[in-house]
Amino acid sequence: MNNNFSIGDNKGLIFNIQRFSIHDGPGIRTVIFLKGCPLVCGWCCNPEGQDTEMEIMFLSERCINCNTCYTVCDNDAIIKKPNKYRVKKKFCNLCCECIRACPSGALKLVGRYYSINEVIKEILKDEIVYYRSNGGITLSGGEPLYQWKFSLNVFKACKDLGINTALETCGYGPWENFKKILEHVDWLFYDIKHIDSDIHKYLTSVDNKIILKNAKRASDLNINMILRFPIISGIHDNEQYVLKIMKLSKELGIKEIHLLPYHKWGVSKYKNLGRQYKFVDLEKVKNSTLEKLNLILELDGFKVSIVE
């Protein structure tokens, strides 16, 4: 992966635009999902946001095995096997002939480049909703810091239009770029996958040294900052870990915490992308466990939300 965390300032690679969201900041929001992430979380519910390039998703449940895609591909990039992921990525040049030819819509291009003007036009479609609900726009991913120049310019344009802005990030990126973005952010949702650096690296492929350092720097800016922690069975779902959450939050001066319980909503996407899902045997965290963790934090004075 490219560690410059930038695709360009005029065009950005987006894999989804979600309207009428109520879980990604105050009010009703439009969430822009940017493609590319330096972390590879094994439980990620948006694996299509990890890769830094456009890619083809194969929806096997729609496939009628007509082999039209195999016939039209001139690059030997299609595998002729029923119910298997069909694209050989190293041979695919993303000409999309297979997508156009597929009669059942079983092949789908993930990711599209948008100019700043195109994104703002999409955002303004819901302008009246933002004002009536005290909402706005949220950049998510993937990881928005990967495309930091594009993210910066989207936020600048929104602030010029008087639109509330929020950023969902793991904070993994150069501080000088992150700081420029934060100057135009009203709400910061900061994801910390694990507080222990070695475990963080095991879970995500990178350690958390930059993440924790940037969290401290961001908290010093007196921004509306909320910490978000995944809760996975056997990893985070115990009192000892919650005590670490409390300690870190106090050190950063953070009063609001979101707990993100593990779920399997994104499992099918891995198959559709030809990838293996690492956490297939994990069970959802019990509601009683979540309530207990929530209570511990609330009794210590934190405002807590469990975000499913």
C-alpha positions in Angstrom: 0.0 0.0 0.0 1.1 3.6 -0.6 1.9 5.2 2.7 1.6 8.8 1.4 -2.1 8.6 2.3 -3.1 10.7 -0.7 -4.7 9.8 -4.1 -5.2 13.4 -5.1 -6.8 16.7 -4.1 -9.2 17.1 -7.0 -10.6 13.5 -7.3 -11.3 11.0 -4.7 -12.1 7.3 -4.8 -15.5 6.6 -3.2 -17.2 3.3 -2.8 -20.5 4.3 -1.2 -22.6 7.4 -0.4 -25.1 6.7 2.3 -28.0 9.1 2.9 -30.2 9.6 6.0 -27.7 8.1 8.5 -28.3 8.7 12.2 -25.3 6.9 13.7 -22.4 8.8 12.3 -22.7 12.2 14.0 -25.5 14.5 15.2 -28.7 14.8 13.3 -29.4 13.2 9.9 -26.2 12.9 7.8 -24.8 11.9 4.5 -21.9 9.5 4.9 -19.2 9.5 2.2 -17.2 6.2 2.3 -13.7 6.7 0.9 -11.7 3.7 -0.5 -8.3 2.7 0.9 -7.2 1.9 4.4 -3.7 1.2 5.9 -5.3 -1.2 8.4 -6.6 -4.7 7.6 -9.1 -5.4 10.4 -10.1 -9.1 10.2 -13.7 -8.2 11.2 -14.2 -5.2 9.0 -17.8 -4.9 7.8 -16.6 -2.8 4.8 -13.8 -4.9 3.3 -14.5 -3.2 -0.1 -13.1 -0.1 1.5 -9.7 -1.6 2.3 -8.2 -1.8 -1.2 -6.8 1.3 -2.6 -8.0 0.7 -6.2 -11.3 0.0 -7.9 -12.2 -3.7 -7.8 -14.9 -6.1 -9.1 -17.3 -7.7 -6.7 -18.9 -11.0 -7.7 -22.4 -11.6 -6.4 -22.6 -15.4 -6.8 -26.3 -15.6 -5.8 -27.1 -13.6 -8.9 -24.9 -15.7 -11.3 -26.8 -17.9 -13.8 -23.6 -19.5 -15.0 -24.1 -18.3 -18.6 -20.3 -17.7 -18.9 -21.0 -14.5 -20.9 -18.3 -12.7 -18.8 -15.8 -15.4 -19.7 -16.6 -15.0 -23.3 -16.2 -11.2 -23.5 -13.0 -11.0 -21.4 -9.9 -10.5 -23.7 -7.4 -10.7 -20.8 -8.1 -14.2 -19.4 -9.2 -12.6 -16.2 -12.4 -14.6 -15.6 -12.5 -18.0 -13.9 -15.0 -20.4 -15.4 -16.2 -22.0 -12.1 -19.8 -21.9 -10.7 -20.2 -20.1 -7.4 -16.5 -19.2 -7.1 -15.1 -15.7 -7.2 -14.6 -15.1 -10.9 -12.0 -12.5 -11.3 -8.2 -13.0 -11.6 -7.2 -9.6 -10.2 -3.6 -9.8 -11.6 -5.0 -10.1 -15.1 -7.9 -7.7 -14.8 -7.5 -4.2 -16.3 -10.9 -3.0 -15.1 -12.2 -2.5 -18.6 -15.6 -3.6 -17.2 -16.7 -5.4 -20.3 -17.7 -8.4 -18.1 -19.9 -6.1 -16.0 -21.6 -4.6 -19.0 -22.2 -8.0 -20.5 -23.5 -9.8 -17.5 -27.2 -10.3 -18.0 -28.0 -10.9 -14.3 -26.0 -8.2 -12.6 -23.7 -10.6 -10.9 -20.6 -8.5 -11.4 -20.3 -5.0 -9.8 -17.6 -2.4 -9.9 -16.6 -1.2 -6.4 -15.4 2.4 -6.3 -15.7 5.4 -8.5 -13.6 8.6 -8.8 -15.5 11.8 -7.9 -14.4 15.3 -8.4 -14.9 17.8 -5.5 -17.7 19.4 -7.4 -19.5 16.0 -8.0 -19.3 15.2 -4.3 -20.6 18.6 -3.3 -23.6 18.2 -5.7 -24.4 14.9 -4.0 -24.1 16.4 -0.6 -26.3 19.4 -1.5 -29.2 17.1 -2.5 -29.9 16.7 1.2 -29.1 20.2 2.3 -32.5 21.0 3.7 -32.4 17.7 5.8 -29.1 18.9 7.5 -30.6 22.2 8.5 -33.8 20.8 9.8 -32.1 18.0 11.8 -28.9 19.8 12.8 -27.1 17.2 10.7 -24.4 17.3 8.1 -21.9 15.2 6.3 -19.5 12.5 7.6 -16.4 11.2 5.9 -15.7 7.5 6.6 -14.1 4.6 4.9 -11.9 2.8 4.5 -9.8 5.5 6.0 -10.3 9.2 5.0 -6.7 10.1 6.0 -5.5 7.9 3.2 -7.0 10.4 0.7 -6.2 13.3 3.0 -6.1 16.1 0.4 -9.4 15.1 -1.1 -10.9 14.8 2.4 -9.5 18.2 3.3 -11.0 19.9 0.2 -14.5 18.2 0.8 -14.5 19.6 4.3 -13.4 23.0 3.3 -16.1 23.2 0.7 -18.7 22.1 3.2 -17.7 24.6 5.8 -17.9 27.3 3.2 -21.5 26.2 2.6 -22.2 26.2 6.3 -22.6 22.4 6.5 -21.7 20.5 9.7 -18.8 18.1 9.2 -17.7 14.9 11.0 -14.8 12.6 10.5 -14.6 8.9 11.3 -11.0 7.8 11.5 -8.5 5.4 13.1 -6.0 8.3 13.1 -3.3 6.3 11.3 -1.5 8.9 9.1 0.9 11.8 9.3 -0.1 14.4 11.9 0.6 17.3 9.7 -2.1 16.1 7.2 -4.5 15.1 10.0 -4.2 18.5 11.7 -5.1 20.3 8.5 -8.2 18.3 8.1 -9.2 18.8 11.8 -9.3 22.5 11.3 -12.5 22.0 9.3 -14.1 19.3 11.4 -16.9 19.8 13.9 -17.1 16.2 15.2 -14.3 13.6 15.4 -15.1 9.9 15.9 -11.8 8.2 16.7 -11.6 4.4 16.4 -9.1 2.6 18.6 -9.1 -1.1 17.6 -7.1 -2.2 20.7 -5.1 -0.3 23.3 -2.3 -2.9 23.5 0.1 -2.3 20.6 1.0 -5.9 20.0 -2.6 -7.1 20.0 -3.5 -4.1 17.7 -0.9 -5.3 15.2 -2.1 -8.9 15.4 -5.7 -7.7 14.7 -5.1 -5.0 12.1 -1.6 -5.6 10.6 -0.2 -2.3 12.1 0.7 -1.3 15.7 -1.1 1.6 17.4 1.8 3.9 18.2 0.8 6.6 15.6 -2.8 6.1 16.4 -2.4 6.8 20.2 0.0 9.7 19.5 -2.4 11.3 17.1 -5.3 10.8 19.6 -3.4 12.8 22.2 -2.7 15.6 19.7 -6.3 15.7 18.5 -7.6 15.8 22.0 -5.4 18.8 22.8 -7.2 20.8 20.0 -10.4 21.0 22.1 -12.5 19.4 19.4 -15.8 17.5 19.8 -14.1 14.1 20.1 -15.7 10.7 20.8 -13.6 7.6 21.2 -14.9 4.4 19.6 -13.9 0.9 20.6 -14.8 -2.4 18.9 -16.0 -5.1 21.4 -15.1 -8.6 20.2 -15.8 -11.8 22.1 -12.7 -13.1 23.8 -10.6 -10.0 23.0 -12.3 -6.8 24.4 -15.3 -8.1 26.3 -13.9 -8.1 29.8 -13.7 -5.7 32.8 -9.9 -5.5 32.6 -10.0 -4.1 29.1 -12.8 -1.7 30.0 -10.5 -0.3 32.8 -7.9 0.3 30.1 -10.5 2.2 28.0 -11.4 4.3 31.1 -7.7 5.1 31.8 -7.0 6.1 28.2 -10.1 8.2 27.9 -9.3 10.1 31.1 -5.8 10.7 29.9 -7.2 12.2 26.7 -9.9 14.2 28.6 -12.7 12.4 26.6 -16.1 12.1 28.2 -18.1 10.2 25.5 -17.4 6.7 24.4 -19.0 4.5 21.7 -18.8 0.7 22.0 -19.1 -1.1 18.7 -20.1 -4.8 19.3 -18.9 -7.3 16.8 -21.3 -8.5 14.2 -21.2 -10.5 10.9 -23.0 -8.1 8.6 -20.1 -7.9 6.2 -19.2 -11.6 6.0 -20.8 -12.1 2.5 -18.7 -9.3 1.1 -15.5 -11.2 1.7 -16.7 -14.1 -0.5 -17.9 -11.6 -3.1 -14.4 -10.1 -3.2 -12.6 -13.4 -3.2 -11.2 -13.0 0.2 -11.1 -15.1 3.4 -13.0 -14.0 6.5 -10.8 -14.5 9.5 -13.3 -14.3 12.3 -15.9 -16.7 11.0 -16.0 -18.7 14.3 -16.6 -15.7 16.5 -19.9 -15.2 18.2 -21.7 -12.0 18.8 -21.0 -10.4 22.2 -23.9 -11.2 24.6 -26.2 -8.3 25.4 -25.7 -9.0 29.1 -21.9 -8.5 28.7 -22.4 -5.2 26.8 -24.8 -3.9 29.4 -22.2 -4.8 32.1 -19.4 -3.0 30.3 -21.7 0.0 29.6 -22.6 0.2 33.3 -19.0 0.2 34.4 -18.2 3.1 32.2 -21.4 5.1 33.1 -20.7 4.6 36.8 -17.3 6.3 36.2 -19.0 9.3 34.7 -18.7 8.5 31.0 -21.5 9.1 28.4 -21.7 5.7 26.6 -23.5 4.6 23.5 -23.6 1.0 22.1 -23.6 1.4 18.3 -24.8 -1.7 16.5 
